[in-house]
Amino acid sequence: VVPLLIGTCLVMTSFLVYHVRYTCKNLTTLEHSVILGMMKKELDEKGSQAFSETYQKPINPFDHGWRRNIVQAVGPSFLAFALPIPVQSRTPMVPKRKAT
């Protein structure tokens, strides 16, 4: 049982690190795979020496720094994200119809 728990813990920790890294960069897995595909194509065309000298990483327009990216993903209060407590929402305002 212990080896199974250790294996599960390692897998879940790797998933956590993987997703926190992407959240900090404000990337999706699809965007990352596109970037890797572009790098591989350029590496195949230029060779390793020319690639390392001329490669420029694509700019992510949605990356606002790791702190703002995390706030955008989980909200301004990390405590509310970590300990979700149900909050009663306000009753929606429904406009009244004019009597005709």
C-alpha positions, -999 to +999 in steps of 0.1 A: +000+000+000+028+024+009+045+022-026+011+029-042+007+060-020+042+072-027+037+068-064+004+086-063+019+114-043+047+118-069+023+119-098+000+144-081+030+166-071+043+166-107+008+177-119+006+204-093+041+218-103+032+215-140-001+235-136+013+261-112+042+268-136+017+273-165-005+295-143+024+317-134+032+321-171-005+324-180-001+297-206-023+268-216-009+234-226-020+240-262+000+273-263+030+255-249+028+227-274+026+253-303+057+271-289+075+237-287+065+229-323+078+263-335+111+257-317+115+222-332+107+234-367+133+263-364+158+239-349+154+214-378+158+243-403+188+261-388+207+234-369+216+236-332+244+261-334+225+287-355+193+280-335+210+288-301+224+320-315+193+334-332+163+320-314+140+345-297+113+333-274+078+343-286+061+370-265+030+360-246+007+390-246-013+376-217+016+372-193+013+400-167+039+386-142+034+357-119+015+375-091-011+391-114-015+358-133-022+339-101-047+366-089-064+364-123-067+326-120-078+322-084-091+356-074-079+383-051-083+364-019-063+332-018-079+323+015-113+323-002-099+300-029-082+276-004-112+275+020-143+279+000-172+290+022-206+294+008-218+329+006-254+339+001-257+359-031-279+389-034-313+385-049-312+395-086-328+428-095-357+422-119-371+453-135-408+459-130-430+463-160-449+495-165-486+491-162-503+500-195 
